Amino acid sequence: MDSILNALAAGQVIVCDGAMGTQLQARGLTAGAMPELWNAEHPEVLTAIHNDYLQAGARIVTSNTFGGNRARLAGAGLADRLAELNRKGVELARAAAGKRAWVAGDVGPTGQLLEPYGELTVVDAEAIYREQVAVLAEAGADFILVETMNDIEEALCAVRMARAHTALPVFCTFAFNAKGRTMMGLRPGDAAQRAAEAGADAVGANCGEGPDAVLAALTGMREAVNLPLIAQSNAGIPQVGAEEATVWDTTPEQMADHARAFVEAGARVVGGCCGTGPAHIAAIAAALASERG
């Protein structure tokens, strides 16, 4: 595979995969369990999910390592398995992707608040991210995806460590609400600009409050930076359905329409987040192929 940055520089629009967590939940992951543990205990499930997304048209598959940092793993008593679980997450994605797709080494928040809002220091946050990104790179990821960020300082810690301690491209996405703010009050333009200054090669929005929030965030980011933008929306807003089951209110067909709007707003990587599955990605891939065709 060519570098993903070369593909983006050539003007390609790249379809990414969709949710991992909700796909695992549909296959038996229980509330409170660590998804990353399934890399070791249920590798066949991860392989099936990656293959489903690839068959749907994804050209990026994402390692099951969102919570693979030491802070989160320690809370589950798994800190001593950090290298194993992160490495296995990348290896499973790599084996499925082969030479037909790029592998994103997934990096999520620590789950802790940085000073002055919490007790986590910048030095400690950098050490946490340095450890994880080094394993993801060594295991064979094609780029580092720092995602679902709310605190700019935490995001910058992750971006800086990926830039300093790997030779890989670094993407960074933030989660916005319908008012165009992250949970910490961060605006899209400010998030994009500061992430770019720290060395991010692409920036964008994921998760948050559905497609409209992602579209608004892309508009703000496009005004602030000249980088490829990333759009990975949830499948709308979750609702409680029959028997307390979570139901997502955006259909694959609706997600395809949103994908077209994301590309119009400047997105060059388009995929899904919570509640999306292979059907959503297939609809996105078909819609964007017809736009190109």
C-alpha atoms as an extended CHARMM CRD file, in Angstrom:
* protein
*
       293  EXT
         1         1  MET       CA              0.0000000000        0.0000000000        0.0000000000  PROA      1               0.0000000000
         2         2  ASP       CA              1.0990000000        3.5290000000       -0.7600000000  PROA      2               0.0000000000
         3         3  SER       CA              1.2480000000        5.9830000000        2.1300000000  PROA      3               0.0000000000
         4         4  ILE       CA             -2.1980000000        7.1700000000        3.1160000000  PROA      4               0.0000000000
         5         5  LEU       CA             -0.8590000000       10.7150000000        2.9930000000  PROA      5               0.0000000000
         6         6  ASN       CA              0.0660000000       10.2500000000       -0.6690000000  PROA      6               0.0000000000
         7         7  ALA       CA             -3.4290000000        8.9820000000       -1.4080000000  PROA      7               0.0000000000
         8         8  LEU       CA             -4.9720000000       11.9850000000        0.3190000000  PROA      8               0.0000000000
         9         9  ALA       CA             -2.5960000000       14.3790000000       -1.4480000000  PROA      9               0.0000000000
        10        10  ALA       CA             -3.7370000000       12.8800000000       -4.7410000000  PROA      10              0.0000000000
        11        11  GLY       CA             -7.2910000000       13.8870000000       -3.9090000000  PROA      11              0.0000000000
        12        12  GLN       CA             -8.6780000000       10.4950000000       -2.9810000000  PROA      12              0.0000000000
        13        13  VAL       CA            -11.6880000000       10.2220000000       -0.6740000000  PROA      13              0.0000000000
        14        14  ILE       CA            -11.0580000000        7.2270000000        1.5500000000  PROA      14              0.0000000000
        15        15  VAL       CA            -13.7980000000        5.1880000000        3.1940000000  PROA      15              0.0000000000
        16        16  CYS       CA            -13.0220000000        4.1510000000        6.7630000000  PROA      16              0.0000000000
        17        17  ASP       CA            -14.6700000000        1.4100000000        8.7940000000  PROA      17              0.0000000000
        18        18  GLY       CA            -17.4220000000        1.9310000000       11.3400000000  PROA      18              0.0000000000
        19        19  ALA       CA            -17.9550000000        1.2430000000       15.0190000000  PROA      19              0.0000000000
        20        20  MET       CA            -16.0180000000       -1.4070000000       16.8890000000  PROA      20              0.0000000000
        21        21  GLY       CA            -17.5690000000       -1.2040000000       20.3640000000  PROA      21              0.0000000000
        22        22  THR       CA            -21.1830000000       -1.5990000000       19.3120000000  PROA      22              0.0000000000
        23        23  GLN       CA            -20.2080000000       -4.4030000000       16.9310000000  PROA      23              0.0000000000
        24        24  LEU       CA            -18.5330000000       -6.2470000000       19.8090000000  PROA      24              0.0000000000
        25        25  GLN       CA            -21.5710000000       -5.6480000000       22.0130000000  PROA      25              0.0000000000
        26        26  ALA       CA            -23.7600000000       -7.2050000000       19.3580000000  PROA      26              0.0000000000
        27        27  ARG       CA            -21.5230000000      -10.2750000000       19.5580000000  PROA      27              0.0000000000
        28        28  GLY       CA            -21.6230000000      -10.6150000000       23.3300000000  PROA      28              0.0000000000
        29        29  LEU       CA            -19.3260000000       -8.0140000000       24.8940000000  PROA      29              0.0000000000
        30        30  THR       CA            -20.9400000000       -7.1250000000       28.2220000000  PROA      30              0.0000000000
        31        31  ALA       CA            -21.1740000000       -3.7040000000       29.8470000000  PROA      31              0.0000000000
        32        32  GLY       CA            -18.0320000000       -2.8170000000       31.7640000000  PROA      32              0.0000000000
        33        33  ALA       CA            -15.8550000000       -5.4210000000       30.0400000000  PROA      33              0.0000000000
        34        34  MET       CA            -12.6780000000       -4.3010000000       28.2700000000  PROA      34              0.0000000000
        35        35  PRO       CA            -13.0330000000       -4.6510000000       24.4860000000  PROA      35              0.0000000000
        36        36  GLU       CA             -9.2590000000       -4.9260000000       24.0990000000  PROA      36              0.0000000000
        37        37  LEU       CA             -9.2520000000       -8.2100000000       26.0290000000  PROA      37              0.0000000000
        38        38  TRP       CA            -11.1480000000       -9.7650000000       23.1260000000  PROA      38              0.0000000000
        39        39  ASN       CA             -8.0180000000       -9.3340000000       20.9810000000  PROA      39              0.0000000000
        40        40  ALA       CA             -6.5340000000      -12.2150000000       22.9660000000  PROA      40              0.0000000000
        41        41  GLU       CA             -9.6340000000      -14.1380000000       24.0170000000  PROA      41              0.0000000000
        42        42  HSD       CA            -11.8340000000      -13.8720000000       20.8990000000  PROA      42              0.0000000000
        43        43  PRO       CA             -9.5470000000      -13.0170000000       17.9710000000  PROA      43              0.0000000000
        44        44  GLU       CA            -11.9070000000      -14.6950000000       15.5040000000  PROA      44              0.0000000000
        45        45  VAL       CA            -14.5800000000      -12.1160000000       16.3580000000  PROA      45              0.0000000000
        46        46  LEU       CA            -12.2220000000       -9.2260000000       15.6020000000  PROA      46              0.0000000000
        47        47  THR       CA            -11.1990000000      -10.8780000000       12.3450000000  PROA      47              0.0000000000
        48        48  ALA       CA            -14.8480000000      -11.2520000000       11.3390000000  PROA      48              0.0000000000
        49        49  ILE       CA            -15.6190000000       -7.6000000000       12.1110000000  PROA      49              0.0000000000
        50        50  HSD       CA            -12.6190000000       -6.3570000000       10.1410000000  PROA      50              0.0000000000
        51        51  ASN       CA            -13.5160000000       -8.5910000000        7.2100000000  PROA      51              0.0000000000
        52        52  ASP       CA            -17.1330000000       -7.4250000000        7.2510000000  PROA      52              0.0000000000
        53        53  TYR       CA            -15.9940000000       -3.8130000000        7.0020000000  PROA      53              0.0000000000
        54        54  LEU       CA            -13.5190000000       -4.5930000000        4.2480000000  PROA      54              0.0000000000
        55        55  GLN       CA            -16.1790000000       -6.3830000000        2.2410000000  PROA      55              0.0000000000
        56        56  ALA       CA            -18.4220000000       -3.3570000000        2.7450000000  PROA      56              0.0000000000
        57        57  GLY       CA            -15.8320000000       -1.1610000000        1.0340000000  PROA      57              0.0000000000
        58        58  ALA       CA            -13.6640000000        0.1730000000        3.8530000000  PROA      58              0.0000000000
        59        59  ARG       CA            -10.1030000000        1.0170000000        2.8980000000  PROA      59              0.0000000000
        60        60  ILE       CA             -9.1140000000        1.7030000000        6.5030000000  PROA      60              0.0000000000
        61        61  VAL       CA             -9.5780000000       -0.7950000000        9.3170000000  PROA      61              0.0000000000
        62        62  THR       CA             -9.0780000000        0.3350000000       12.8840000000  PROA      62              0.0000000000
        63        63  SER       CA             -7.3050000000       -1.6780000000       15.5620000000  PROA      63              0.0000000000
        64        64  ASN       CA             -9.3380000000       -2.6420000000       18.6250000000  PROA      64              0.0000000000
        65        65  THR       CA             -7.1040000000       -0.5680000000       20.9140000000  PROA      65              0.0000000000
        66        66  PHE       CA             -9.2110000000        2.5080000000       21.7330000000  PROA      66              0.0000000000
        67        67  GLY       CA             -8.8990000000        1.8470000000       25.4790000000  PROA      67              0.0000000000
        68        68  GLY       CA             -5.4640000000        0.2730000000       25.2580000000  PROA      68              0.0000000000
        69        69  ASN       CA             -3.5930000000        2.9230000000       27.2320000000  PROA      69              0.0000000000
        70        70  ARG       CA             -2.1590000000        2.1520000000       30.6590000000  PROA      70              0.0000000000
        71        71  ALA       CA             -4.6230000000        4.3520000000       32.5220000000  PROA      71              0.0000000000
        72        72  ARG       CA             -7.6740000000        2.5130000000       31.1890000000  PROA      72              0.0000000000
        73        73  LEU       CA             -6.1570000000       -0.9520000000       31.2800000000  PROA      73              0.0000000000
        74        74  ALA       CA             -5.0160000000       -0.4720000000       34.8870000000  PROA      74              0.0000000000
        75        75  GLY       CA             -8.6190000000        0.1660000000       35.8990000000  PROA      75              0.0000000000
        76        76  ALA       CA             -9.4670000000       -3.3190000000       34.6310000000  PROA      76              0.0000000000
        77        77  GLY       CA             -6.3920000000       -4.9720000000       36.1230000000  PROA      77              0.0000000000
        78        78  LEU       CA             -4.8260000000       -5.4070000000       32.6880000000  PROA      78              0.0000000000
        79        79  ALA       CA             -1.9180000000       -2.9630000000       32.7660000000  PROA      79              0.0000000000
        80        80  ASP       CA              0.6180000000       -5.7820000000       32.5960000000  PROA      80              0.0000000000
        81        81  ARG       CA             -0.9170000000       -6.9200000000       29.2970000000  PROA      81              0.0000000000
        82        82  LEU       CA             -0.6860000000       -3.5440000000       27.5510000000  PROA      82              0.0000000000
        83        83  ALA       CA              1.9370000000       -4.5490000000       24.9760000000  PROA      83              0.0000000000
        84        84  GLU       CA              0.2280000000       -7.8870000000       24.2640000000  PROA      84              0.0000000000
        85        85  LEU       CA             -3.2860000000       -6.4860000000       23.7580000000  PROA      85              0.0000000000
        86        86  ASN       CA             -2.2070000000       -3.5110000000       21.6440000000  PROA      86              0.0000000000
        87        87  ARG       CA              0.0860000000       -5.6240000000       19.5120000000  PROA      87              0.0000000000
        88        88  LYS       CA             -2.5850000000       -8.2400000000       18.9840000000  PROA      88              0.0000000000
        89        89  GLY       CA             -5.1380000000       -5.5750000000       18.0480000000  PROA      89              0.0000000000
        90        90  VAL       CA             -2.9050000000       -4.2840000000       15.2720000000  PROA      90              0.0000000000
        91        91  GLU       CA             -1.8860000000       -7.7420000000       14.1070000000  PROA      91              0.0000000000
        92        92  LEU       CA             -5.5180000000       -8.8300000000       13.6960000000  PROA      92              0.0000000000
        93        93  ALA       CA             -6.3400000000       -5.7160000000       11.7070000000  PROA      93              0.0000000000
        94        94  ARG       CA             -3.1730000000       -6.0950000000        9.6420000000  PROA      94              0.0000000000
        95        95  ALA       CA             -3.8830000000       -9.7240000000        8.8070000000  PROA      95              0.0000000000
        96        96  ALA       CA             -7.3870000000       -8.8510000000        7.6250000000  PROA      96              0.0000000000
        97        97  ALA       CA             -6.3260000000       -5.7610000000        5.6850000000  PROA      97              0.0000000000
        98        98  GLY       CA             -3.3830000000       -7.3100000000        3.8850000000  PROA      98              0.0000000000
        99        99  LYS       CA             -2.3540000000       -4.9670000000        1.0940000000  PROA      99              0.0000000000
       100       100  ARG       CA             -5.8900000000       -3.7870000000        0.3140000000  PROA      100             0.0000000000
       101       101  ALA       CA             -6.4050000000       -1.3880000000        3.2360000000  PROA      101             0.0000000000
       102       102  TRP       CA             -4.5660000000        0.7590000000        5.7230000000  PROA      102             0.0000000000
       103       103  VAL       CA             -4.5180000000       -0.0340000000        9.4400000000  PROA      103             0.0000000000
       104       104  ALA       CA             -5.2480000000        2.7600000000       11.8950000000  PROA      104             0.0000000000
       105       105  GLY       CA             -3.6000000000        2.3010000000       15.2840000000  PROA      105             0.0000000000
       106       106  ASP       CA             -6.4310000000        3.5000000000       17.5030000000  PROA      106             0.0000000000
       107       107  VAL       CA             -5.7160000000        5.7240000000       20.5170000000  PROA      107             0.0000000000
       108       108  GLY       CA             -8.5020000000        6.9960000000       22.7620000000  PROA      108             0.0000000000
       109       109  PRO       CA             -8.6660000000        9.2000000000       25.8480000000  PROA      109             0.0000000000
       110       110  THR       CA             -7.1910000000        8.1040000000       29.1730000000  PROA      110             0.0000000000
       111       111  GLY       CA            -10.5300000000        8.5020000000       30.9130000000  PROA      111             0.0000000000
       112       112  GLN       CA             -8.9180000000       10.8780000000       33.3920000000  PROA      112             0.0000000000
       113       113  LEU       CA             -8.9730000000       14.6640000000       33.6350000000  PROA      113             0.0000000000
       114       114  LEU       CA             -5.7720000000       16.6130000000       33.1880000000  PROA      114             0.0000000000
       115       115  GLU       CA             -4.7010000000       19.2950000000       35.6140000000  PROA      115             0.0000000000
       116       116  PRO       CA             -6.1220000000       21.7290000000       36.6630000000  PROA      116             0.0000000000
       117       117  TYR       CA             -9.4650000000       19.8930000000       36.2830000000  PROA      117             0.0000000000
       118       118  GLY       CA             -8.1100000000       16.5740000000       37.5410000000  PROA      118             0.0000000000
       119       119  GLU       CA             -4.9700000000       14.9460000000       38.8960000000  PROA      119             0.0000000000
       120       120  LEU       CA             -3.3780000000       13.7010000000       35.6560000000  PROA      120             0.0000000000
       121       121  THR       CA             -0.3230000000       15.7780000000       34.7490000000  PROA      121             0.0000000000
       122       122  VAL       CA              0.8290000000       16.5050000000       31.2180000000  PROA      122             0.0000000000
       123       123  VAL       CA              4.0490000000       14.6140000000       31.9330000000  PROA      123             0.0000000000
       124       124  ASP       CA              2.1050000000       11.5290000000       32.9980000000  PROA      124             0.0000000000
       125       125  ALA       CA             -0.2820000000       11.7910000000       30.0520000000  PROA      125             0.0000000000
       126       126  GLU       CA              2.6280000000       11.9840000000       27.6470000000  PROA      126             0.0000000000
       127       127  ALA       CA              4.1860000000        8.8960000000       29.2150000000  PROA      127             0.0000000000
       128       128  ILE       CA              0.8850000000        7.0160000000       28.8640000000  PROA      128             0.0000000000
       129       129  TYR       CA              0.5460000000        7.8830000000       25.1970000000  PROA      129             0.0000000000
       130       130  ARG       CA              4.2170000000        7.3990000000       24.3860000000  PROA      130             0.0000000000
       131       131  GLU       CA              3.9960000000        3.8220000000       25.6200000000  PROA      131             0.0000000000
       132       132  GLN       CA              0.9030000000        2.9550000000       23.6010000000  PROA      132             0.0000000000
       133       133  VAL       CA              1.8240000000        4.5690000000       20.2900000000  PROA      133             0.0000000000
       134       134  ALA       CA              5.2260000000        2.8980000000       20.3170000000  PROA      134             0.0000000000
       135       135  VAL       CA              3.5970000000       -0.5340000000       20.5460000000  PROA      135             0.0000000000
       136       136  LEU       CA              1.0500000000        0.2720000000       17.8270000000  PROA      136             0.0000000000
       137       137  ALA       CA              3.7710000000        1.4430000000       15.4600000000  PROA      137             0.0000000000
       138       138  GLU       CA              6.0260000000       -1.5250000000       16.1480000000  PROA      138             0.0000000000
       139       139  ALA       CA              3.1200000000       -3.9180000000       15.5720000000  PROA      139             0.0000000000
       140       140  GLY       CA              2.5550000000       -2.6100000000       12.0420000000  PROA      140             0.0000000000
       141       141  ALA       CA             -0.0230000000        0.1850000000       12.0740000000  PROA      141             0.0000000000
       142       142  ASP       CA              0.0400000000        2.4380000000        9.0100000000  PROA      142             0.0000000000
       143       143  PHE       CA             -0.9260000000        5.5490000000       10.9360000000  PROA      143             0.0000000000
       144       144  ILE       CA             -1.9390000000        6.6080000000       14.4300000000  PROA      144             0.0000000000
       145       145  LEU       CA             -5.5640000000        7.6730000000       14.9370000000  PROA      145             0.0000000000
       146       146  VAL       CA             -6.0530000000        9.7820000000       18.0580000000  PROA      146             0.0000000000
       147       147  GLU       CA             -9.8290000000        9.9060000000       18.4150000000  PROA      147             0.0000000000
       148       148  THR       CA            -12.8600000000       10.9980000000       20.4320000000  PROA      148             0.0000000000
       149       149  MET       CA            -10.9560000000       13.7430000000       22.1890000000  PROA      149             0.0000000000
       150       150  ASN       CA            -12.6390000000       16.4280000000       24.2950000000  PROA      150             0.0000000000
       151       151  ASP       CA             -9.6990000000       18.1020000000       26.0510000000  PROA      151             0.0000000000
       152       152  ILE       CA             -7.2650000000       19.8450000000       23.7200000000  PROA      152             0.0000000000
       153       153  GLU       CA             -4.3490000000       19.3940000000       26.1060000000  PROA      153             0.0000000000
       154       154  GLU       CA             -4.8790000000       15.6480000000       26.2700000000  PROA      154             0.0000000000
       155       155  ALA       CA             -5.2220000000       15.4650000000       22.4960000000  PROA      155             0.0000000000
       156       156  LEU       CA             -1.9940000000       17.3910000000       22.0670000000  PROA      156             0.0000000000
       157       157  CYS       CA             -0.1760000000       15.0270000000       24.4230000000  PROA      157             0.0000000000
       158       158  ALA       CA             -1.1780000000       12.0970000000       22.2270000000  PROA      158             0.0000000000
       159       159  VAL       CA             -0.3590000000       13.8610000000       18.9580000000  PROA      159             0.0000000000
       160       160  ARG       CA              3.0390000000       15.0240000000       20.2130000000  PROA      160             0.0000000000
       161       161  MET       CA              3.9790000000       11.5370000000       21.4020000000  PROA      161             0.0000000000
       162       162  ALA       CA              2.8900000000        9.9280000000       18.1410000000  PROA      162             0.0000000000
       163       163  ARG       CA              4.8660000000       12.5050000000       16.1970000000  PROA      163             0.0000000000
       164       164  ALA       CA              7.9750000000       12.2040000000       18.3810000000  PROA      164             0.0000000000
       165       165  HSD       CA              8.0660000000        8.4440000000       18.9450000000  PROA      165             0.0000000000
       166       166  THR       CA              6.8200000000        6.9470000000       15.6860000000  PROA      166             0.0000000000
       167       167  ALA       CA              7.5190000000        7.6120000000       12.0240000000  PROA      167             0.0000000000
       168       168  LEU       CA              3.8240000000        7.3030000000       11.1700000000  PROA      168             0.0000000000
       169       169  PRO       CA              1.2410000000        9.8580000000       10.0100000000  PROA      169             0.0000000000
       170       170  VAL       CA             -0.9450000000       11.1370000000       12.8390000000  PROA      170             0.0000000000
       171       171  PHE       CA             -4.6910000000       11.7850000000       12.5560000000  PROA      171             0.0000000000
       172       172  CYS       CA             -6.7000000000       13.4190000000       15.3230000000  PROA      172             0.0000000000
       173       173  THR       CA            -10.4660000000       13.6760000000       15.7870000000  PROA      173             0.0000000000
       174       174  PHE       CA            -12.6530000000       15.3190000000       18.4270000000  PROA      174             0.0000000000
       175       175  ALA       CA            -16.2080000000       14.6860000000       19.6390000000  PROA      175             0.0000000000
       176       176  PHE       CA            -18.6010000000       17.6480000000       19.3630000000  PROA      176             0.0000000000
       177       177  ASN       CA            -22.1180000000       18.3040000000       20.5600000000  PROA      177             0.0000000000
       178       178  ALA       CA            -24.8830000000       19.9580000000       18.5590000000  PROA      178             0.0000000000
       179       179  LYS       CA            -23.7390000000       23.3760000000       19.7770000000  PROA      179             0.0000000000
       180       180  GLY       CA            -20.3090000000       22.8920000000       18.2180000000  PROA      180             0.0000000000
       181       181  ARG       CA            -18.3550000000       22.2810000000       21.4140000000  PROA      181             0.0000000000
       182       182  THR       CA            -16.6270000000       19.3160000000       22.9800000000  PROA      182             0.0000000000
       183       183  MET       CA            -17.4780000000       18.3710000000       26.5550000000  PROA      183             0.0000000000
       184       184  MET       CA            -14.6230000000       20.6580000000       27.6210000000  PROA      184             0.0000000000
       185       185  GLY       CA            -15.9760000000       23.5830000000       25.5960000000  PROA      185             0.0000000000
       186       186  LEU       CA            -13.4840000000       23.3100000000       22.7470000000  PROA      186             0.0000000000
       187       187  ARG       CA            -14.4590000000       24.8240000000       19.3690000000  PROA      187             0.0000000000
       188       188  PRO       CA            -13.7850000000       22.9510000000       16.1050000000  PROA      188             0.0000000000
       189       189  GLY       CA            -11.5460000000       25.5970000000       14.5670000000  PROA      189             0.0000000000
       190       190  ASP       CA             -9.4090000000       25.8860000000       17.6890000000  PROA      190             0.0000000000
       191       191  ALA       CA             -9.1400000000       22.1030000000       17.9750000000  PROA      191             0.0000000000
       192       192  ALA       CA             -8.0500000000       21.7340000000       14.3610000000  PROA      192             0.0000000000
       193       193  GLN       CA             -5.5390000000       24.5550000000       14.4700000000  PROA      193             0.0000000000
       194       194  ARG       CA             -3.8320000000       23.4400000000       17.6560000000  PROA      194             0.0000000000
       195       195  ALA       CA             -3.7280000000       19.7940000000       16.5850000000  PROA      195             0.0000000000
       196       196  ALA       CA             -2.1750000000       20.8580000000       13.2800000000  PROA      196             0.0000000000
       197       197  GLU       CA              0.4190000000       22.9440000000       15.0990000000  PROA      197             0.0000000000
       198       198  ALA       CA              1.3110000000       19.8920000000       17.2090000000  PROA      198             0.0000000000
       199       199  GLY       CA              1.9220000000       17.8470000000       14.0660000000  PROA      199             0.0000000000
       200       200  ALA       CA             -1.3760000000       16.2290000000       13.0950000000  PROA      200             0.0000000000
       201       201  ASP       CA             -1.5390000000       15.3150000000        9.3930000000  PROA      201             0.0000000000
       202       202  ALA       CA             -5.3550000000       15.1890000000        9.3080000000  PROA      202             0.0000000000
       203       203  VAL       CA             -8.0340000000       16.3680000000       11.7200000000  PROA      203             0.0000000000
       204       204  GLY       CA            -11.7470000000       15.9030000000       12.0720000000  PROA      204             0.0000000000
       205       205  ALA       CA            -14.7980000000       14.9700000000       14.0830000000  PROA      205             0.0000000000
       206       206  ASN       CA            -16.1160000000       11.6370000000       15.2780000000  PROA      206             0.0000000000
       207       207  CYS       CA            -18.7130000000       10.3080000000       17.7090000000  PROA      207             0.0000000000
       208       208  GLY       CA            -20.4850000000       13.2330000000       19.4210000000  PROA      208             0.0000000000
       209       209  GLU       CA            -24.1150000000       14.0760000000       18.7160000000  PROA      209             0.0000000000
       210       210  GLY       CA            -24.6450000000       12.6170000000       15.2870000000  PROA      210             0.0000000000
       211       211  PRO       CA            -24.1610000000       13.6820000000       11.6700000000  PROA      211             0.0000000000
       212       212  ASP       CA            -25.3110000000       17.2910000000       12.0400000000  PROA      212             0.0000000000
       213       213  ALA       CA            -22.7480000000       17.9290000000       14.7740000000  PROA      213             0.0000000000
       214       214  VAL       CA            -20.0050000000       16.4020000000       12.6100000000  PROA      214             0.0000000000
       215       215  LEU       CA            -20.9790000000       18.5280000000        9.6230000000  PROA      215             0.0000000000
       216       216  ALA       CA            -20.9290000000       21.7190000000       11.6890000000  PROA      216             0.0000000000
       217       217  ALA       CA            -17.5260000000       20.7890000000       13.0930000000  PROA      217             0.0000000000
       218       218  LEU       CA            -16.0960000000       20.1670000000        9.6210000000  PROA      218             0.0000000000
       219       219  THR       CA            -17.2470000000       23.6080000000        8.5260000000  PROA      219             0.0000000000
       220       220  GLY       CA            -15.4200000000       25.2110000000       11.4380000000  PROA      220             0.0000000000
       221       221  MET       CA            -12.2890000000       23.1820000000       10.8560000000  PROA      221             0.0000000000
       222       222  ARG       CA            -12.1900000000       23.9170000000        7.1250000000  PROA      222             0.0000000000
       223       223  GLU       CA            -11.9910000000       27.6260000000        7.9260000000  PROA      223             0.0000000000
       224       224  ALA       CA             -9.0770000000       27.0770000000       10.3140000000  PROA      224             0.0000000000
       225       225  VAL       CA             -6.7250000000       24.6130000000        8.6010000000  PROA      225             0.0000000000
       226       226  ASN       CA             -5.7120000000       23.3340000000        5.1900000000  PROA      226             0.0000000000
       227       227  LEU       CA             -5.4730000000       19.6560000000        6.1300000000  PROA      227             0.0000000000
       228       228  PRO       CA             -7.4820000000       16.6100000000        5.0650000000  PROA      228             0.0000000000
       229       229  LEU       CA            -10.6000000000       16.3700000000        7.2180000000  PROA      229             0.0000000000
       230       230  ILE       CA            -12.0560000000       13.2390000000        8.7930000000  PROA      230             0.0000000000
       231       231  ALA       CA            -15.7540000000       12.5460000000        9.3900000000  PROA      231             0.0000000000
       232       232  GLN       CA            -16.8280000000        9.5430000000       11.4620000000  PROA      232             0.0000000000
       233       233  SER       CA            -20.3280000000       10.1580000000       12.7170000000  PROA      233             0.0000000000
       234       234  ASN       CA            -22.4320000000        8.0550000000       15.0320000000  PROA      234             0.0000000000
       235       235  ALA       CA            -25.5510000000        6.5230000000       13.5030000000  PROA      235             0.0000000000
       236       236  GLY       CA            -27.5780000000        9.3870000000       14.9440000000  PROA      236             0.0000000000
       237       237  ILE       CA            -28.6320000000        9.5850000000       18.5670000000  PROA      237             0.0000000000
       238       238  PRO       CA            -29.2200000000        6.3730000000       20.5410000000  PROA      238             0.0000000000
       239       239  GLN       CA            -32.7680000000        5.6490000000       21.6670000000  PROA      239             0.0000000000
       240       240  VAL       CA            -34.0150000000        3.0410000000       24.1090000000  PROA      240             0.0000000000
       241       241  GLY       CA            -36.1240000000        0.5160000000       22.2320000000  PROA      241             0.0000000000
       242       242  ALA       CA            -37.9710000000       -2.6420000000       23.1590000000  PROA      242             0.0000000000
       243       243  GLU       CA            -36.5910000000       -4.5920000000       26.1210000000  PROA      243             0.0000000000
       244       244  GLU       CA            -34.2530000000       -1.6980000000       26.9280000000  PROA      244             0.0000000000
       245       245  ALA       CA            -32.2010000000       -2.3250000000       23.7800000000  PROA      245             0.0000000000
       246       246  THR       CA            -30.2860000000        0.6120000000       22.3200000000  PROA      246             0.0000000000
       247       247  VAL       CA            -31.5490000000        1.6630000000       18.9000000000  PROA      247             0.0000000000
       248       248  TRP       CA            -29.7040000000        4.0720000000       16.6190000000  PROA      248             0.0000000000
       249       249  ASP       CA            -31.8960000000        6.3240000000       14.5100000000  PROA      249             0.0000000000
       250       250  THR       CA            -29.8610000000        6.9020000000       11.3370000000  PROA      250             0.0000000000
       251       251  THR       CA            -30.2600000000        4.3270000000        8.5720000000  PROA      251             0.0000000000
       252       252  PRO       CA            -27.5150000000        3.3160000000        6.1510000000  PROA      252             0.0000000000
       253       253  GLU       CA            -29.3020000000        5.2660000000        3.3930000000  PROA      253             0.0000000000
       254       254  GLN       CA            -29.4110000000        8.3930000000        5.5370000000  PROA      254             0.0000000000
       255       255  MET       CA            -25.7610000000        7.9450000000        6.4580000000  PROA      255             0.0000000000
       256       256  ALA       CA            -24.9220000000        7.8370000000        2.7530000000  PROA      256             0.0000000000
       257       257  ASP       CA            -26.6090000000       11.2130000000        2.2820000000  PROA      257             0.0000000000
       258       258  HSD       CA            -24.6560000000       12.6080000000        5.2160000000  PROA      258             0.0000000000
       259       259  ALA       CA            -21.4290000000       11.2310000000        3.7270000000  PROA      259             0.0000000000
       260       260  ARG       CA            -22.0020000000       13.2380000000        0.5540000000  PROA      260             0.0000000000
       261       261  ALA       CA            -22.4690000000       16.3670000000        2.6690000000  PROA      261             0.0000000000
       262       262  PHE       CA            -19.2960000000       15.6060000000        4.6220000000  PROA      262             0.0000000000
       263       263  VAL       CA            -17.2830000000       15.3850000000        1.4150000000  PROA      263             0.0000000000
       264       264  GLU       CA            -18.7850000000       18.6420000000        0.1830000000  PROA      264             0.0000000000
       265       265  ALA       CA            -17.6420000000       20.2160000000        3.4600000000  PROA      265             0.0000000000
       266       266  GLY       CA            -14.0800000000       19.0050000000        2.8900000000  PROA      266             0.0000000000
       267       267  ALA       CA            -13.9360000000       15.5130000000        4.3890000000  PROA      267             0.0000000000
       268       268  ARG       CA            -11.4490000000       13.1940000000        2.7200000000  PROA      268             0.0000000000
       269       269  VAL       CA            -11.7540000000       10.2850000000        5.1700000000  PROA      269             0.0000000000
       270       270  VAL       CA            -15.3500000000        9.2110000000        5.8150000000  PROA      270             0.0000000000
       271       271  GLY       CA            -16.5070000000        6.3730000000        8.0400000000  PROA      271             0.0000000000
       272       272  GLY       CA            -18.6790000000        5.7320000000       11.0560000000  PROA      272             0.0000000000
       273       273  CYS       CA            -18.6390000000        5.6590000000       14.8250000000  PROA      273             0.0000000000
       274       274  CYS       CA            -21.0460000000        4.3260000000       17.4680000000  PROA      274             0.0000000000
       275       275  GLY       CA            -24.0360000000        2.4540000000       16.1190000000  PROA      275             0.0000000000
       276       276  THR       CA            -22.6970000000        2.1240000000       12.5830000000  PROA      276             0.0000000000
       277       277  GLY       CA            -21.9980000000       -1.2460000000       11.0620000000  PROA      277             0.0000000000
       278       278  PRO       CA            -21.0070000000       -2.7940000000        7.7520000000  PROA      278             0.0000000000
       279       279  ALA       CA            -24.3500000000       -1.8360000000        6.1660000000  PROA      279             0.0000000000
       280       280  HSD       CA            -23.6900000000        1.8420000000        6.9110000000  PROA      280             0.0000000000
       281       281  ILE       CA            -20.1760000000        1.6090000000        5.4840000000  PROA      281             0.0000000000
       282       282  ALA       CA            -21.4140000000       -0.1830000000        2.3760000000  PROA      282             0.0000000000
       283       283  ALA       CA            -23.9480000000        2.6030000000        1.8080000000  PROA      283             0.0000000000
       284       284  ILE       CA            -21.2770000000        5.2630000000        2.2920000000  PROA      284             0.0000000000
       285       285  ALA       CA            -18.8690000000        3.5030000000       -0.0740000000  PROA      285             0.0000000000
       286       286  ALA       CA            -21.5480000000        3.1370000000       -2.7410000000  PROA      286             0.0000000000
       287       287  ALA       CA            -22.6340000000        6.7560000000       -2.4390000000  PROA      287             0.0000000000
       288       288  LEU       CA            -19.1230000000        8.1240000000       -2.6950000000  PROA      288             0.0000000000
       289       289  ALA       CA            -18.2590000000        5.8120000000       -5.5860000000  PROA      289             0.0000000000
       290       290  SER       CA            -21.2790000000        7.0700000000       -7.5040000000  PROA      290             0.0000000000
       291       291  GLU       CA            -20.2240000000       10.6510000000       -6.8290000000  PROA      291             0.0000000000
       292       292  ARG       CA            -16.7930000000        9.9250000000       -8.3120000000  PROA      292             0.0000000000
       293       293  GLY       CA            -18.2020000000        7.8990000000      -11.1870000000  PROA      293             0.0000000000
